[in-house]
């Protein structure tokens, strides 16, 4: 039986936290030959993790410090702690590994922006975000080359990262994230959009340049000009410079705030309620590793108009209408098809719901621990 170390010192929020919480909640590690799991993380993150007999949580002072101190602790203190705890393999889901480890190391790719420079450049040629992505590409690239095992969430991510870094010596595996059962809602009957019926179109996403909120709002404004009663509901953090740019364009297009609604941040625990209230879903991102939000919408039984970029066609398959997220005309045409062809919308919603059933957190946990445990026997 194997003892596993998990470095979650850089996991604070977002999809990385969801993955860690759900994986540890659904895991049955003994079935994969794992006896005990030690997790190093902040006190705040530790509070959100499940209580399990096989799970040991560590929150040393460096895990609760600022970025520079956490990086120093991960690089210089964590390896000794792993050894002292008797761990036989290190799993770092955050994508960054210590420069040295006494045991084999496994990591995973969860962020595509460092490996798609054209998308990072949307933040501005000389922006801090673009510089940050270049730094992450360098640090994660080193980690991926040092790792004995590397987990990818999609074929698209595997192929893109491998093309960017060249051949990797690590053993690789595809293990997609899962979907919580609360999101699952069988498809509802579809009705045509007429004067007496509003199409409530939902988009859940943080406001970033590569999420293309501005192009989406312009598309909805075009549809309104063609007498389509479409209301766009946007949910997601809207802070920062791009959030202000989105707000400015939203008020310019809809000064009375009649058809462009921005809810701002919505707690993850409430998101399934928004899906249940929507008539259709739009996903306009042009850079994703594995689009969990898209999978949630699929599970919610909604007809979907979707970006044709990245792994989206891999995930959604033939269960959506695709568009170019940088073209408001293309976006409007896709949404219009959903609004006008109710038979097509109903068929796509059913196909999307069927495809969503293949995403399981219990399967993700089982496959992850099986892969990590298998690599424990390797020599470092």
Secondary structure as GFF3:
##gff-version 3
##sequence-region A 1 380
A	DSSP	beta_strand	2	7	.	.	.	ID=ss1
A	DSSP	alpha_helix	14	26	.	.	.	ID=ss2
A	DSSP	three_ten_helix	29	32	.	.	.	ID=ss3
A	DSSP	beta_strand	34	40	.	.	.	ID=ss4
A	DSSP	alpha_helix	43	47	.	.	.	ID=ss5
A	DSSP	beta_strand	55	58	.	.	.	ID=ss6
A	DSSP	three_ten_helix	61	64	.	.	.	ID=ss7
A	DSSP	alpha_helix	67	76	.	.	.	ID=ss8
A	DSSP	alpha_helix	78	84	.	.	.	ID=ss9
A	DSSP	beta_strand	89	92	.	.	.	ID=ss10
A	DSSP	beta_strand	104	108	.	.	.	ID=ss11
A	DSSP	three_ten_helix	113	115	.	.	.	ID=ss12
A	DSSP	alpha_helix	117	120	.	.	.	ID=ss13
A	DSSP	three_ten_helix	121	123	.	.	.	ID=ss14
A	DSSP	alpha_helix	128	146	.	.	.	ID=ss15
A	DSSP	beta_strand	149	152	.	.	.	ID=ss16
A	DSSP	alpha_helix	155	165	.	.	.	ID=ss17
A	DSSP	beta_strand	171	174	.	.	.	ID=ss18
A	DSSP	three_ten_helix	181	183	.	.	.	ID=ss19
A	DSSP	beta_strand	199	204	.	.	.	ID=ss20
A	DSSP	three_ten_helix	209	211	.	.	.	ID=ss21
A	DSSP	alpha_helix	213	225	.	.	.	ID=ss22
A	DSSP	beta_strand	230	235	.	.	.	ID=ss23
A	DSSP	alpha_helix	240	253	.	.	.	ID=ss24
A	DSSP	beta_strand	260	264	.	.	.	ID=ss25
A	DSSP	three_ten_helix	268	270	.	.	.	ID=ss26
A	DSSP	alpha_helix	271	277	.	.	.	ID=ss27
A	DSSP	beta_strand	280	283	.	.	.	ID=ss28
A	DSSP	alpha_helix	292	299	.	.	.	ID=ss29
A	DSSP	beta_strand	303	307	.	.	.	ID=ss30
A	DSSP	alpha_helix	312	316	.	.	.	ID=ss31
A	DSSP	beta_strand	321	323	.	.	.	ID=ss32
A	DSSP	alpha_helix	328	340	.	.	.	ID=ss33
A	DSSP	alpha_helix	342	356	.	.	.	ID=ss34
A	DSSP	alpha_helix	361	374	.	.	.	ID=ss35
A	DSSP	three_ten_helix	375	377	.	.	.	ID=ss36
###
